[in-house]
Each structure stands twice: as C-alpha cells, then as structure tokens.
Amino acid sequence: MEYAFIFFLIFGVLIIFAGCSLYFSKDPRRSVFFARVREKQNREDAQKTAKEIAVALFGVGAAIIVYCVIGFIRGV
C-alpha cells in the first residue's frame, strides 16, 4: 500500500505543476491543458477561465497530497 501512496503523492504534485503552468500562462488557448475550451475566446476571457480551472487543479492536487501524507502518518 505504501507504493500506492508514493504514486499518488507524485501524481498530486504533477497536478499542481499543471495548474501552475495553466495559471501563469500568457496565452492559455495554446496550452495542452486548455484544449477542450473554445479557441474563439479572446485572450482575457481565456485567461480568466484558465485561472478558474487552475484553482480547481490546485485543490485536487492538494487534496491528494494531504490524503497521502495522512496515509503515510497512519502507516496504512
């Protein structure tokens, strides 16, 4: 079970890095993480939507990391 926590810990960190990439992107319309959103949005609307998505990614990544840390502490 320890290896699963290590895998998910790495996965959580990578999700946070993806969120950082999307949050600080100058033109998120060209980002791989923003592929499903329309290309016809103007740059400002795309940045606003990208920041909302990035905050959600931060939350998911942080939740995964906290869960893994608790799992390591409990020794499951």
mmCIF file of the N, C-alpha and C atoms, coordinates in Angstrom:
data_MODEL
# 
_entry.id   MODEL 
# 
loop_
_atom_site.group_PDB 
_atom_site.id 
_atom_site.type_symbol 
_atom_site.label_atom_id 
_atom_site.label_alt_id 
_atom_site.label_comp_id 
_atom_site.label_asym_id 
_atom_site.label_entity_id 
_atom_site.label_seq_id 
_atom_site.pdbx_PDB_ins_code 
_atom_site.Cartn_x 
_atom_site.Cartn_y 
_atom_site.Cartn_z 
_atom_site.occupancy 
_atom_site.B_iso_or_equiv 
_atom_site.pdbx_formal_charge 
_atom_site.auth_seq_id 
_atom_site.auth_comp_id 
_atom_site.auth_asym_id 
_atom_site.auth_atom_id 
_atom_site.pdbx_PDB_model_num 
ATOM 1   N N  . MET A 1 1  ? 0.820   -1.188 0.000   1.00 0.00 ? 1  MET A N  1 
ATOM 2   C CA . MET A 1 1  ? 0.000   0.000  0.000   1.00 0.00 ? 1  MET A CA 1 
ATOM 3   C C  . MET A 1 1  ? 0.871   1.261  0.000   1.00 0.00 ? 1  MET A C  1 
ATOM 4   N N  . GLU A 1 2  ? 2.081   1.102  0.500   1.00 0.00 ? 2  GLU A N  1 
ATOM 5   C CA . GLU A 1 2  ? 2.989   2.245  0.563   1.00 0.00 ? 2  GLU A CA 1 
ATOM 6   C C  . GLU A 1 2  ? 3.332   2.767  -0.829  1.00 0.00 ? 2  GLU A C  1 
ATOM 7   N N  . TYR A 1 3  ? 3.477   1.868  -1.793  1.00 0.00 ? 3  TYR A N  1 
ATOM 8   C CA . TYR A 1 3  ? 3.808   2.278  -3.153  1.00 0.00 ? 3  TYR A CA 1 
ATOM 9   C C  . TYR A 1 3  ? 2.664   3.043  -3.801  1.00 0.00 ? 3  TYR A C  1 
ATOM 10  N N  . ALA A 1 4  ? 1.445   2.697  -3.454  1.00 0.00 ? 4  ALA A N  1 
ATOM 11  C CA . ALA A 1 4  ? 0.290   3.428  -3.982  1.00 0.00 ? 4  ALA A CA 1 
ATOM 12  C C  . ALA A 1 4  ? 0.300   4.865  -3.470  1.00 0.00 ? 4  ALA A C  1 
ATOM 13  N N  . PHE A 1 5  ? 0.633   5.060  -2.193  1.00 0.00 ? 5  PHE A N  1 
ATOM 14  C CA . PHE A 1 5  ? 0.701   6.410  -1.647  1.00 0.00 ? 5  PHE A CA 1 
ATOM 15  C C  . PHE A 1 5  ? 1.817   7.213  -2.304  1.00 0.00 ? 5  PHE A C  1 
ATOM 16  N N  . ILE A 1 6  ? 2.928   6.574  -2.584  1.00 0.00 ? 6  ILE A N  1 
ATOM 17  C CA . ILE A 1 6  ? 4.025   7.259  -3.266  1.00 0.00 ? 6  ILE A CA 1 
ATOM 18  C C  . ILE A 1 6  ? 3.594   7.672  -4.674  1.00 0.00 ? 6  ILE A C  1 
ATOM 19  N N  . PHE A 1 7  ? 2.931   6.761  -5.382  1.00 0.00 ? 7  PHE A N  1 
ATOM 20  C CA . PHE A 1 7  ? 2.449   7.065  -6.727  1.00 0.00 ? 7  PHE A CA 1 
ATOM 21  C C  . PHE A 1 7  ? 1.466   8.238  -6.696  1.00 0.00 ? 7  PHE A C  1 
ATOM 22  N N  . PHE A 1 8  ? 0.496   8.201  -5.786  1.00 0.00 ? 8  PHE A N  1 
ATOM 23  C CA . PHE A 1 8  ? -0.488  9.271  -5.723  1.00 0.00 ? 8  PHE A CA 1 
ATOM 24  C C  . PHE A 1 8  ? 0.124   10.588 -5.242  1.00 0.00 ? 8  PHE A C  1 
ATOM 25  N N  . LEU A 1 9  ? 1.138   10.530 -4.416  1.00 0.00 ? 9  LEU A N  1 
ATOM 26  C CA . LEU A 1 9  ? 1.829   11.744 -3.989  1.00 0.00 ? 9  LEU A CA 1 
ATOM 27  C C  . LEU A 1 9  ? 2.506   12.416 -5.188  1.00 0.00 ? 9  LEU A C  1 
ATOM 28  N N  . ILE A 1 10 ? 3.173   11.620 -6.003  1.00 0.00 ? 10 ILE A N  1 
ATOM 29  C CA . ILE A 1 10 ? 3.802   12.152 -7.217  1.00 0.00 ? 10 ILE A CA 1 
ATOM 30  C C  . ILE A 1 10 ? 2.735   12.689 -8.169  1.00 0.00 ? 10 ILE A C  1 
ATOM 31  N N  . PHE A 1 11 ? 1.622   11.964 -8.292  1.00 0.00 ? 11 PHE A N  1 
ATOM 32  C CA . PHE A 1 11 ? 0.525   12.398 -9.145  1.00 0.00 ? 11 PHE A CA 1 
ATOM 33  C C  . PHE A 1 11 ? -0.054  13.733 -8.674  1.00 0.00 ? 11 PHE A C  1 
ATOM 34  N N  . GLY A 1 12 ? -0.211  13.906 -7.374  1.00 0.00 ? 12 GLY A N  1 
ATOM 35  C CA . GLY A 1 12 ? -0.713  15.165 -6.826  1.00 0.00 ? 12 GLY A CA 1 
ATOM 36  C C  . GLY A 1 12 ? 0.217   16.325 -7.108  1.00 0.00 ? 12 GLY A C  1 
ATOM 37  N N  . VAL A 1 13 ? 1.506   16.096 -6.976  1.00 0.00 ? 13 VAL A N  1 
ATOM 38  C CA . VAL A 1 13 ? 2.488   17.147 -7.265  1.00 0.00 ? 13 VAL A CA 1 
ATOM 39  C C  . VAL A 1 13 ? 2.448   17.522 -8.749  1.00 0.00 ? 13 VAL A C  1 
ATOM 40  N N  . LEU A 1 14 ? 2.307   16.529 -9.619  1.00 0.00 ? 14 LEU A N  1 
ATOM 41  C CA . LEU A 1 14 ? 2.229   16.824 -11.052 1.00 0.00 ? 14 LEU A CA 1 
ATOM 42  C C  . LEU A 1 14 ? 0.955   17.585 -11.404 1.00 0.00 ? 14 LEU A C  1 
ATOM 43  N N  . ILE A 1 15 ? -0.140  17.292 -10.727 1.00 0.00 ? 15 ILE A N  1 
ATOM 44  C CA . ILE A 1 15 ? -1.376  18.047 -10.958 1.00 0.00 ? 15 ILE A CA 1 
ATOM 45  C C  . ILE A 1 15 ? -1.184  19.506 -10.546 1.00 0.00 ? 15 ILE A C  1 
ATOM 46  N N  . ILE A 1 16 ? -0.505  19.734 -9.436  1.00 0.00 ? 16 ILE A N  1 
ATOM 47  C CA . ILE A 1 16 ? -0.241  21.106 -9.001  1.00 0.00 ? 16 ILE A CA 1 
ATOM 48  C C  . ILE A 1 16 ? 0.672   21.826 -10.005 1.00 0.00 ? 16 ILE A C  1 
ATOM 49  N N  . PHE A 1 17 ? 1.668   21.135 -10.539 1.00 0.00 ? 17 PHE A N  1 
ATOM 50  C CA . PHE A 1 17 ? 2.522   21.743 -11.563 1.00 0.00 ? 17 PHE A CA 1 
ATOM 51  C C  . PHE A 1 17 ? 1.724   22.087 -12.824 1.00 0.00 ? 17 PHE A C  1 
ATOM 52  N N  . ALA A 1 18 ? 0.802   21.220 -13.205 1.00 0.00 ? 18 ALA A N  1 
ATOM 53  C CA . ALA A 1 18 ? -0.053  21.509 -14.360 1.00 0.00 ? 18 ALA A CA 1 
ATOM 54  C C  . ALA A 1 18 ? -0.912  22.739 -14.090 1.00 0.00 ? 18 ALA A C  1 
ATOM 55  N N  . GLY A 1 19 ? -1.423  22.856 -12.875 1.00 0.00 ? 19 GLY A N  1 
ATOM 56  C CA . GLY A 1 19 ? -2.200  24.037 -12.504 1.00 0.00 ? 19 GLY A CA 1 
ATOM 57  C C  . GLY A 1 19 ? -1.367  25.300 -12.544 1.00 0.00 ? 19 GLY A C  1 
ATOM 58  N N  . CYS A 1 20 ? -0.131  25.217 -12.079 1.00 0.00 ? 20 CYS A N  1 
ATOM 59  C CA . CYS A 1 20 ? 0.773   26.378 -12.134 1.00 0.00 ? 20 CYS A CA 1 
ATOM 60  C C  . CYS A 1 20 ? 1.043   26.789 -13.574 1.00 0.00 ? 20 CYS A C  1 
ATOM 61  N N  . SER A 1 21 ? 1.263   25.809 -14.429 1.00 0.00 ? 21 SER A N  1 
ATOM 62  C CA . SER A 1 21 ? 1.505   26.100 -15.835 1.00 0.00 ? 21 SER A CA 1 
ATOM 63  C C  . SER A 1 21 ? 0.312   26.800 -16.463 1.00 0.00 ? 21 SER A C  1 
ATOM 64  N N  . LEU A 1 22 ? -0.876  26.339 -16.141 1.00 0.00 ? 22 LEU A N  1 
ATOM 65  C CA . LEU A 1 22 ? -2.081  26.944 -16.702 1.00 0.00 ? 22 LEU A CA 1 
ATOM 66  C C  . LEU A 1 22 ? -2.357  28.309 -16.095 1.00 0.00 ? 22 LEU A C  1 
ATOM 67  N N  . TYR A 1 23 ? -2.108  28.462 -14.814 1.00 0.00 ? 23 TYR A N  1 
ATOM 68  C CA . TYR A 1 23 ? -2.399  29.721 -14.128 1.00 0.00 ? 23 TYR A CA 1 
ATOM 69  C C  . TYR A 1 23 ? -1.510  30.862 -14.631 1.00 0.00 ? 23 TYR A C  1 
ATOM 70  N N  . PHE A 1 24 ? -0.239  30.579 -14.853 1.00 0.00 ? 24 PHE A N  1 
ATOM 71  C CA . PHE A 1 24 ? 0.702   31.617 -15.241 1.00 0.00 ? 24 PHE A CA 1 
ATOM 72  C C  . PHE A 1 24 ? 0.933   31.708 -16.755 1.00 0.00 ? 24 PHE A C  1 
ATOM 73  N N  . SER A 1 25 ? 0.122   31.007 -17.533 1.00 0.00 ? 25 SER A N  1 
ATOM 74  C CA . SER A 1 25 ? 0.253   31.039 -18.983 1.00 0.00 ? 25 SER A CA 1 
ATOM 75  C C  . SER A 1 25 ? -0.194  32.386 -19.532 1.00 0.00 ? 25 SER A C  1 
ATOM 76  N N  . LYS A 1 26 ? 0.585   32.941 -20.449 1.00 0.00 ? 26 LYS A N  1 
ATOM 77  C CA . LYS A 1 26 ? 0.234   34.225 -21.053 1.00 0.00 ? 26 LYS A CA 1 
ATOM 78  C C  . LYS A 1 26 ? -0.890  34.075 -22.077 1.00 0.00 ? 26 LYS A C  1 
ATOM 79  N N  . ASP A 1 27 ? -0.889  32.967 -22.803 1.00 0.00 ? 27 ASP A N  1 
ATOM 80  C CA . ASP A 1 27 ? -1.956  32.683 -23.761 1.00 0.00 ? 27 ASP A CA 1 
ATOM 81  C C  . ASP A 1 27 ? -2.395  31.233 -23.572 1.00 0.00 ? 27 ASP A C  1 
ATOM 82  N N  . PRO A 1 28 ? -3.340  30.990 -22.661 1.00 0.00 ? 28 PRO A N  1 
ATOM 83  C CA . PRO A 1 28 ? -3.723  29.614 -22.346 1.00 0.00 ? 28 PRO A CA 1 
ATOM 84  C C  . PRO A 1 28 ? -4.466  28.904 -23.475 1.00 0.00 ? 28 PRO A C  1 
ATOM 85  N N  . ARG A 1 29 ? -4.887  29.614 -24.491 1.00 0.00 ? 29 ARG A N  1 
ATOM 86  C CA . ARG A 1 29 ? -5.586  28.971 -25.607 1.00 0.00 ? 29 ARG A CA 1 
ATOM 87  C C  . ARG A 1 29 ? -4.689  27.983 -26.328 1.00 0.00 ? 29 ARG A C  1 
ATOM 88  N N  . ARG A 1 30 ? -3.389  28.151 -26.234 1.00 0.00 ? 30 ARG A N  1 
ATOM 89  C CA . ARG A 1 30 ? -2.431  27.263 -26.909 1.00 0.00 ? 30 ARG A CA 1 
ATOM 90  C C  . ARG A 1 30 ? -1.906  26.159 -25.994 1.00 0.00 ? 30 ARG A C  1 
ATOM 91  N N  . SER A 1 31 ? -2.373  26.128 -24.764 1.00 0.00 ? 31 SER A N  1 
ATOM 92  C CA . SER A 1 31 ? -1.892  25.142 -23.804 1.00 0.00 ? 31 SER A CA 1 
ATOM 93  C C  . SER A 1 31 ? -2.571  23.793 -24.014 1.00 0.00 ? 31 SER A C  1 
ATOM 94  N N  . VAL A 1 32 ? -1.847  22.723 -23.739 1.00 0.00 ? 32 VAL A N  1 
ATOM 95  C CA . VAL A 1 32 ? -2.391  21.375 -23.830 1.00 0.00 ? 32 VAL A CA 1 
ATOM 96  C C  . VAL A 1 32 ? -3.478  21.175 -22.768 1.00 0.00 ? 32 VAL A C  1 
ATOM 97  N N  . PHE A 1 33 ? -3.322  21.798 -21.619 1.00 0.00 ? 33 PHE A N  1 
ATOM 98  C CA . PHE A 1 33 ? -4.262  21.635 -20.517 1.00 0.00 ? 33 PHE A CA 1 
ATOM 99  C C  . PHE A 1 33 ? -5.570  22.384 -20.750 1.00 0.00 ? 33 PHE A C  1 
ATOM 100 N N  . PHE A 1 34 ? -5.632  23.194 -21.767 1.00 0.00 ? 34 PHE A N  1 
ATOM 101 C CA . PHE A 1 34 ? -6.784  24.039 -22.053 1.00 0.00 ? 34 PHE A CA 1 
ATOM 102 C C  . PHE A 1 34 ? -7.400  23.653 -23.401 1.00 0.00 ? 34 PHE A C  1 
ATOM 103 N N  . ALA A 1 35 ? -7.151  22.445 -23.851 1.00 0.00 ? 35 ALA A N  1 
ATOM 104 C CA . ALA A 1 35 ? -7.509  22.035 -25.209 1.00 0.00 ? 35 ALA A CA 1 
ATOM 105 C C  . ALA A 1 35 ? -9.017  21.943 -25.436 1.00 0.00 ? 35 ALA A C  1 
ATOM 106 N N  . ARG A 1 36 ? -9.787  21.617 -24.425 1.00 0.00 ? 36 ARG A N  1 
ATOM 107 C CA . ARG A 1 36 ? -11.223 21.420 -24.611 1.00 0.00 ? 36 ARG A CA 1 
ATOM 108 C C  . ARG A 1 36 ? -12.017 22.723 -24.641 1.00 0.00 ? 36 ARG A C  1 
ATOM 109 N N  . VAL A 1 37 ? -11.406 23.810 -24.278 1.00 0.00 ? 37 VAL A N  1 
ATOM 110 C CA . VAL A 1 37 ? -12.092 25.100 -24.259 1.00 0.00 ? 37 VAL A CA 1 
ATOM 111 C C  . VAL A 1 37 ? -11.987 25.725 -25.648 1.00 0.00 ? 37 VAL A C  1 
ATOM 112 N N  . ARG A 1 38 ? -12.966 26.460 -26.024 1.00 0.00 ? 38 ARG A N  1 
ATOM 113 C CA . ARG A 1 38 ? -13.018 27.023 -27.380 1.00 0.00 ? 38 ARG A CA 1 
ATOM 114 C C  . ARG A 1 38 ? -11.815 27.892 -27.716 1.00 0.00 ? 38 ARG A C  1 
ATOM 115 N N  . GLU A 1 39 ? -11.399 27.789 -28.946 1.00 0.00 ? 39 GLU A N  1 
ATOM 116 C CA . GLU A 1 39 ? -10.302 28.615 -29.449 1.00 0.00 ? 39 GLU A CA 1 
ATOM 117 C C  . GLU A 1 39 ? -10.764 30.039 -29.749 1.00 0.00 ? 39 GLU A C  1 
ATOM 118 N N  . LYS A 1 40 ? -12.071 30.234 -29.907 1.00 0.00 ? 40 LYS A N  1 
ATOM 119 C CA . LYS A 1 40 ? -12.571 31.536 -30.338 1.00 0.00 ? 40 LYS A CA 1 
ATOM 120 C C  . LYS A 1 40 ? -12.721 32.535 -29.197 1.00 0.00 ? 40 LYS A C  1 
ATOM 121 N N  . GLN A 1 41 ? -12.367 32.148 -27.981 1.00 0.00 ? 41 GLN A N  1 
ATOM 122 C CA . GLN A 1 41 ? -12.409 33.095 -26.876 1.00 0.00 ? 41 GLN A CA 1 
ATOM 123 C C  . GLN A 1 41 ? -11.301 34.129 -27.053 1.00 0.00 ? 41 GLN A C  1 
ATOM 124 N N  . ASN A 1 42 ? -11.569 35.346 -26.597 1.00 0.00 ? 42 ASN A N  1 
ATOM 125 C CA . ASN A 1 42 ? -10.471 36.309 -26.636 1.00 0.00 ? 42 ASN A CA 1 
ATOM 126 C C  . ASN A 1 42 ? -9.493  35.987 -25.500 1.00 0.00 ? 42 ASN A C  1 
ATOM 127 N N  . ARG A 1 43 ? -8.365  36.595 -25.542 1.00 0.00 ? 43 ARG A N  1 
ATOM 128 C CA . ARG A 1 43 ? -7.274  36.244 -24.631 1.00 0.00 ? 43 ARG A CA 1 
ATOM 129 C C  . ARG A 1 43 ? -7.634  36.481 -23.162 1.00 0.00 ? 43 ARG A C  1 
ATOM 130 N N  . GLU A 1 44 ? -8.311  37.571 -22.866 1.00 0.00 ? 44 GLU A N  1 
ATOM 131 C CA . GLU A 1 44 ? -8.655  37.893 -21.477 1.00 0.00 ? 44 GLU A CA 1 
ATOM 132 C C  . GLU A 1 44 ? -9.650  36.886 -20.899 1.00 0.00 ? 44 GLU A C  1 
ATOM 133 N N  . ASP A 1 45 ? -10.668 36.529 -21.700 1.00 0.00 ? 45 ASP A N  1 
ATOM 134 C CA . ASP A 1 45 ? -11.631 35.527 -21.227 1.00 0.00 ? 45 ASP A CA 1 
ATOM 135 C C  . ASP A 1 45 ? -10.974 34.167 -21.049 1.00 0.00 ? 45 ASP A C  1 
ATOM 136 N N  . ALA A 1 46 ? -10.059 33.835 -21.952 1.00 0.00 ? 46 ALA A N  1 
ATOM 137 C CA . ALA A 1 46 ? -9.341  32.561 -21.844 1.00 0.00 ? 46 ALA A CA 1 
ATOM 138 C C  . ALA A 1 46 ? -8.476  32.535 -20.587 1.00 0.00 ? 46 ALA A C  1 
ATOM 139 N N  . GLN A 1 47 ? -7.824  33.658 -20.271 1.00 0.00 ? 47 GLN A N  1 
ATOM 140 C CA . GLN A 1 47 ? -7.007  33.710 -19.059 1.00 0.00 ? 47 GLN A CA 1 
ATOM 141 C C  . GLN A 1 47 ? -7.870  33.579 -17.808 1.00 0.00 ? 47 GLN A C  1 
ATOM 142 N N  . LYS A 1 48 ? -9.027  34.209 -17.814 1.00 0.00 ? 48 LYS A N  1 
ATOM 143 C CA . LYS A 1 48 ? -9.931  34.126 -16.663 1.00 0.00 ? 48 LYS A CA 1 
ATOM 144 C C  . LYS A 1 48 ? -10.411 32.689 -16.462 1.00 0.00 ? 48 LYS A C  1 
ATOM 145 N N  . THR A 1 49 ? -10.822 32.038 -17.539 1.00 0.00 ? 49 THR A N  1 
ATOM 146 C CA . THR A 1 49 ? -11.271 30.649 -17.455 1.00 0.00 ? 49 THR A CA 1 
ATOM 147 C C  . THR A 1 49 ? -10.122 29.736 -17.050 1.00 0.00 ? 49 THR A C  1 
ATOM 148 N N  . ALA A 1 50 ? -8.934  29.976 -17.568 1.00 0.00 ? 50 ALA A N  1 
ATOM 149 C CA . ALA A 1 50 ? -7.764  29.158 -17.234 1.00 0.00 ? 50 ALA A CA 1 
ATOM 150 C C  . ALA A 1 50 ? -7.422  29.284 -15.760 1.00 0.00 ? 50 ALA A C  1 
ATOM 151 N N  . LYS A 1 51 ? -7.556  30.471 -15.197 1.00 0.00 ? 51 LYS A N  1 
ATOM 152 C CA . LYS A 1 51 ? -7.270  30.648 -13.771 1.00 0.00 ? 51 LYS A CA 1 
ATOM 153 C C  . LYS A 1 51 ? -8.296  29.914 -12.909 1.00 0.00 ? 51 LYS A C  1 
ATOM 154 N N  . GLU A 1 52 ? -9.555  29.891 -13.342 1.00 0.00 ? 52 GLU A N  1 
ATOM 155 C CA . GLU A 1 52 ? -10.571 29.142 -12.602 1.00 0.00 ? 52 GLU A CA 1 
ATOM 156 C C  . GLU A 1 52 ? -10.271 27.643 -12.636 1.00 0.00 ? 52 GLU A C  1 
ATOM 157 N N  . ILE A 1 53 ? -9.876  27.145 -13.795 1.00 0.00 ? 53 ILE A N  1 
ATOM 158 C CA . ILE A 1 53 ? -9.529  25.727 -13.926 1.00 0.00 ? 53 ILE A CA 1 
ATOM 159 C C  . ILE A 1 53 ? -8.281  25.416 -13.106 1.00 0.00 ? 53 ILE A C  1 
ATOM 160 N N  . ALA A 1 54 ? -7.309  26.323 -13.111 1.00 0.00 ? 54 ALA A N  1 
ATOM 161 C CA . ALA A 1 54 ? -6.069  26.110 -12.366 1.00 0.00 ? 54 ALA A CA 1 
ATOM 162 C C  . ALA A 1 54 ? -6.328  26.039 -10.861 1.00 0.00 ? 54 ALA A C  1 
ATOM 163 N N  . VAL A 1 55 ? -7.234  26.869 -10.358 1.00 0.00 ? 55 VAL A N  1 
ATOM 164 C CA . VAL A 1 55 ? -7.560  26.827 -8.930  1.00 0.00 ? 55 VAL A CA 1 
ATOM 165 C C  . VAL A 1 55 ? -8.183  25.479 -8.570  1.00 0.00 ? 55 VAL A C  1 
ATOM 166 N N  . ALA A 1 56 ? -9.023  24.954 -9.459  1.00 0.00 ? 56 ALA A N  1 
ATOM 167 C CA . ALA A 1 56 ? -9.601  23.631 -9.228  1.00 0.00 ? 56 ALA A CA 1 
ATOM 168 C C  . ALA A 1 56 ? -8.516  22.555 -9.231  1.00 0.00 ? 56 ALA A C  1 
ATOM 169 N N  . LEU A 1 57 ? -7.554  22.675 -10.134 1.00 0.00 ? 57 LEU A N  1 
ATOM 170 C CA . LEU A 1 57 ? -6.443  21.721 -10.157 1.00 0.00 ? 57 LEU A CA 1 
ATOM 171 C C  . LEU A 1 57 ? -5.611  21.803 -8.881  1.00 0.00 ? 57 LEU A C  1 
ATOM 172 N N  . PHE A 1 58 ? -5.386  23.021 -8.375  1.00 0.00 ? 58 PHE A N  1 
ATOM 173 C CA . PHE A 1 58 ? -4.663  23.178 -7.110  1.00 0.00 ? 58 PHE A CA 1 
ATOM 174 C C  . PHE A 1 58 ? -5.403  22.436 -5.985  1.00 0.00 ? 58 PHE A C  1 
ATOM 175 N N  . GLY A 1 59 ? -6.707  22.600 -5.944  1.00 0.00 ? 59 GLY A N  1 
ATOM 176 C CA . GLY A 1 59 ? -7.496  21.951 -4.897  1.00 0.00 ? 59 GLY A CA 1 
ATOM 177 C C  . GLY A 1 59 ? -7.425  20.443 -4.967  1.00 0.00 ? 59 GLY A C  1 
ATOM 178 N N  . VAL A 1 60 ? -7.538  19.895 -6.155  1.00 0.00 ? 60 VAL A N  1 
ATOM 179 C CA . VAL A 1 60 ? -7.473  18.439 -6.318  1.00 0.00 ? 60 VAL A CA 1 
ATOM 180 C C  . VAL A 1 60 ? -6.085  17.929 -5.961  1.00 0.00 ? 60 VAL A C  1 
ATOM 181 N N  . GLY A 1 61 ? -5.052  18.607 -6.447  1.00 0.00 ? 61 GLY A N  1 
ATOM 182 C CA . GLY A 1 61 ? -3.681  18.185 -6.133  1.00 0.00 ? 61 GLY A CA 1 
ATOM 183 C C  . GLY A 1 61 ? -3.385  18.271 -4.648  1.00 0.00 ? 61 GLY A C  1 
ATOM 184 N N  . ALA A 1 62 ? -3.842  19.341 -4.002  1.00 0.00 ? 62 ALA A N  1 
ATOM 185 C CA . ALA A 1 62 ? -3.617  19.489 -2.559  1.00 0.00 ? 62 ALA A CA 1 
ATOM 186 C C  . ALA A 1 62 ? -4.364  18.417 -1.778  1.00 0.00 ? 62 ALA A C  1 
ATOM 187 N N  . ALA A 1 63 ? -5.575  18.087 -2.204  1.00 0.00 ? 63 ALA A N  1 
ATOM 188 C CA . ALA A 1 63 ? -6.344  17.045 -1.520  1.00 0.00 ? 63 ALA A CA 1 
ATOM 189 C C  . ALA A 1 63 ? -5.659  15.687 -1.636  1.00 0.00 ? 63 ALA A C  1 
ATOM 190 N N  . ILE A 1 64 ? -5.131  15.378 -2.801  1.00 0.00 ? 64 ILE A N  1 
ATOM 191 C CA . ILE A 1 64 ? -4.416  14.110 -2.992  1.00 0.00 ? 64 ILE A CA 1 
ATOM 192 C C  . ILE A 1 64 ? -3.168  14.072 -2.118  1.00 0.00 ? 64 ILE A C  1 
ATOM 193 N N  . ILE A 1 65 ? -2.433  15.158 -2.057  1.00 0.00 ? 65 ILE A N  1 
ATOM 194 C CA . ILE A 1 65 ? -1.212  15.207 -1.259  1.00 0.00 ? 65 ILE A CA 1 
ATOM 195 C C  . ILE A 1 65 ? -1.537  15.056 0.223   1.00 0.00 ? 65 ILE A C  1 
ATOM 196 N N  . VAL A 1 66 ? -2.563  15.749 0.702   1.00 0.00 ? 66 VAL A N  1 
ATOM 197 C CA . VAL A 1 66 ? -2.944  15.642 2.117   1.00 0.00 ? 66 VAL A CA 1 
ATOM 198 C C  . VAL A 1 66 ? -3.367  14.210 2.447   1.00 0.00 ? 66 VAL A C  1 
ATOM 199 N N  . TYR A 1 67 ? -4.135  13.596 1.568   1.00 0.00 ? 67 TYR A N  1 
ATOM 200 C CA . TYR A 1 67 ? -4.565  12.209 1.789   1.00 0.00 ? 67 TYR A CA 1 
ATOM 201 C C  . TYR A 1 67 ? -3.365  11.271 1.874   1.00 0.00 ? 67 TYR A C  1 
ATOM 202 N N  . CYS A 1 68 ? -2.394  11.459 0.996   1.00 0.00 ? 68 CYS A N  1 
ATOM 203 C CA . CYS A 1 68 ? -1.202  10.600 1.008   1.00 0.00 ? 68 CYS A CA 1 
ATOM 204 C C  . CYS A 1 68 ? -0.360  10.821 2.260   1.00 0.00 ? 68 CYS A C  1 
ATOM 205 N N  . VAL A 1 69 ? -0.216  12.053 2.669   1.00 0.00 ? 69 VAL A N  1 
ATOM 206 C CA . VAL A 1 69 ? 0.560   12.349 3.882   1.00 0.00 ? 69 VAL A CA 1 
ATOM 207 C C  . VAL A 1 69 ? -0.125  11.718 5.100   1.00 0.00 ? 69 VAL A C  1 
ATOM 208 N N  . ILE A 1 70 ? -1.444  11.827 5.178   1.00 0.00 ? 70 ILE A N  1 
ATOM 209 C CA . ILE A 1 70 ? -2.168  11.189 6.290   1.00 0.00 ? 70 ILE A CA 1 
ATOM 210 C C  . ILE A 1 70 ? -1.991  9.677  6.237   1.00 0.00 ? 70 ILE A C  1 
ATOM 211 N N  . GLY A 1 71 ? -2.019  9.106  5.024   1.00 0.00 ? 71 GLY A N  1 
ATOM 212 C CA . GLY A 1 71 ? -1.792  7.664  4.877   1.00 0.00 ? 71 GLY A CA 1 
ATOM 213 C C  . GLY A 1 71 ? -0.406  7.248  5.331   1.00 0.00 ? 71 GLY A C  1 
ATOM 214 N N  . PHE A 1 72 ? 0.609   8.064  5.045   1.00 0.00 ? 72 PHE A N  1 
ATOM 215 C CA . PHE A 1 72 ? 1.960   7.761  5.499   1.00 0.00 ? 72 PHE A CA 1 
ATOM 216 C C  . PHE A 1 72 ? 2.064   7.855  7.016   1.00 0.00 ? 72 PHE A C  1 
ATOM 217 N N  . ILE A 1 73 ? 1.420   8.862  7.598   1.00 0.00 ? 73 ILE A N  1 
ATOM 218 C CA . ILE A 1 73 ? 1.488   9.048  9.056   1.00 0.00 ? 73 ILE A CA 1 
ATOM 219 C C  . ILE A 1 73 ? 0.798   7.893  9.772   1.00 0.00 ? 73 ILE A C  1 
ATOM 220 N N  . ARG A 1 74 ? -0.349  7.486  9.256   1.00 0.00 ? 74 ARG A N  1 
ATOM 221 C CA . ARG A 1 74 ? -1.093  6.392  9.895   1.00 0.00 ? 74 ARG A CA 1 
ATOM 222 C C  . ARG A 1 74 ? -0.415  5.047  9.670   1.00 0.00 ? 74 ARG A C  1 
ATOM 223 N N  . GLY A 1 75 ? 0.414   4.962  8.655   1.00 0.00 ? 75 GLY A N  1 
ATOM 224 C CA . GLY A 1 75 ? 1.145   3.720  8.391   1.00 0.00 ? 75 GLY A CA 1 
ATOM 225 C C  . GLY A 1 75 ? 0.285   2.644  7.753   1.00 0.00 ? 75 GLY A C  1 
ATOM 226 N N  . VAL A 1 76 ? -0.654  3.060  6.944   1.00 0.00 ? 76 VAL A N  1 
ATOM 227 C CA . VAL A 1 76 ? -1.557  2.093  6.316   1.00 0.00 ? 76 VAL A CA 1 
ATOM 228 C C  . VAL A 1 76 ? -0.886  1.411  5.166   1.00 0.00 ? 76 VAL A C  1 
# 
